[in-house]
Amino acid sequence: MIKVFVPRDSTALSLGANRTAKAIQAEADKRGVEIVLIRNGSRGLFWLEPFVEVETEQGRVAFAPVKPKDVSSLFDANFTDALSNTAKEHSLYLGLVKELKWLKKQHRLTFARAGISDPVSLDDYIELDGYKGLKNALTMSSEDIVKAVTDSGLRGRGGAAFPTGIKWNTVLGASANQKYIVCNADEGDSGTFSDRMIMENDPFVLIEGMTIAGLAVGATQGYIYLRSEYPHSLAILNETISKAYNAGYLGDDIKGSGKSFYIEVRRAAGAYICGEETALLESLEGKRGLVRFKPPLPAVEGLFAKPTVVNNVISLATVPIILDKGAQYYADYGMGRSRGTLPIQLAGNIKQGGLVELAFGATLRELLYDYGGGSATGRPIKAVQVGGPLGAYLPESQFDTPLDYEAFAKIEAVLGHGGIVAFDDTVDMAKMACYAFEFCAIESCGKCTPCRIGAVRGLEVLHKMTSGQDYEKNLQLVRDLSDTMMSGSLCAMGGMTPYPVLSALNHFPKDFESQHK
Amino acid sequence: MSDTLAAADLIKIEAHIDAHKGLPGALLPLMHAIQDDIGYIPEEIYPQVSKAMALSIAEVHGFISFYHHFRTHPVGKHVLQVCRAESCQAMGSEKLEAYIKAKLSVDYHNTTADGKITLLPVYCLGNCACSPSVMMNEEIYGRVDMKQIDDIVNEVIHD
């Protein structure tokens, strides 16, 4: 029977994938065409969802985007025989998936499996090289696992880019009767969805990565702190974790090794600040998500005051391939001190939005135009915000900056979690600067003064500026305030809110001036 | 809408409290369990929660009031969340927000007069490649326009 694939990822669902799947099954039944309908993950070509694939002897062939109204014409064209001439003539025919330029040019390491099969199938996962990293890890000493991760050059993909191996080594070296692995799945940055894509499209790789982390540092309990805005991720994680327990990949005596590891998903409750690791730990402990002073580092005194690895979803999901193919394999990708790949998320006003995993070093321009195809509205791209709501706005003159942690730091910007939000020339950057302060005021945990008060006052001063009151004086005030926030805040919330504000002011001064003149 | 707690709800809540006793960091999953079950977290139960979790009532209140997701009053039959974050703004979400507020005749954090829909802002649904996005209950919608808002709203209003 011919296999037909319709993704079940949230973005595919948001564009009607369930209706498309239903329509395909109903039409097949009506016409007596025997098919096996598989709900696979998404490959991340989101502008083409629902992205339907049909299996052929030459590989899978794509038809996209498929709406329910297209289904009847697809059957008319005999699309289930996707190599036939009639299928090729259909307007939604895209050809062999493996030949699609957008995918072919990417370096899919962390996302090697995303979109290929049914994400909740453990058998599929294993068939597609899953659990090979864990198999190797089970034969290695903790020190050797940590060394592999250190040698790979992997840095925290949540945004802070701290070397993962060094963090693990601290936890490994701490002595305690209990240690924890905490997965930060509180992906709150606008313009990012790579964590969600791992959890919905290849959840076992995260489970495997956490298990390896547990073996590496001697932790037996893992928590996934998952944002409440991701109900589909929650369902898929719970289903797959339960399958992993039943198959002996979690629990006591993992695959006869005598080692134990347990994972539990904890739902967050809509506070952006809980993406900050210490606020996250407070929240997991059942408290308000207030940022902690550091030191002590979570690696020394983390969850319930025990040594804790807190890693982002992508960092943990990248560990299995490092343990499978070796540290050098991963480190061979990238540039400078940014080793490996970065899953980049193209978002906002972009024609071809989705997930692009590439070795570090590609430029913003390549991402925005070669992959993104320019703006969705067809107007010039005026600015992009990289790295979420605390990331700087970059003007066209900086689009040739390579995606590299150090290169971004040099232009007072951040790569963060790899989200790129594009804006066309209708955007008012003064308004975006106001929004940055407004967001900080809403989401500040309130513990430190520069952030709690600074955001509120900053918004007031910007409003005064743009309404023409004492422009020069208030401009100086915003800069002074930003300086105080950057130097005096406890965490990145207050410390980086000035990034979008100042970059908007520095690169787009006309947007502020035009309103006061 | 009355906030008075029905006896049946109280029994459910007590069962949730019992089920979470002894769990490390129990307060977070316990509050989710209660809100998922009866739709909100009634303030009347703070004493029971504080006793079972060995916390002061102030700590329980402080916890619940900190998180945007938790609410202490009933909401409408359906919850419509509209994304206000940058990616959606880049695709015209401000106009969409204004349209939704006018259509439902409510502002954020309020419920329509017929008790059917509560309108909430949300800061990112992780659907940013297909902005603007909204979520009705747990159904997510991308590349939403005004016509589609009409469809989404009409579907729940008539059920």
Interface residues (C-beta under 8 A of the other chain):
Chain A: S10 T11 L13 S14 L15 F46 W47 E49 E187 G188 D189 S190 G191 T192 F193 D195 R196 R227 S228 E229 Y230 P231 H232 R266 R267 A268 A269 G270 A271 Y272 S283 L284 E285 G286 K287 R288 G289 F304 Q345 L346 A347 G348 N349 I350 G353 G354 L355 A376 Q385 P389 G419 V421 A422 F423 D424 V427 M432 Y435 F439 I442 E443 C445
Chain B: P24 G25 A26 L27 L28 P29 M31 H32 M53 E59 G62 F63 F66 Y67 H68 H69 F70 Q81 A85 E86 S87 C88 Q89 A90 M91 V122 Y123 C124 L125 G126 N127 C128 A129 C130 S131 S133 M135 E138 E139 I140 Y141 G142 R143
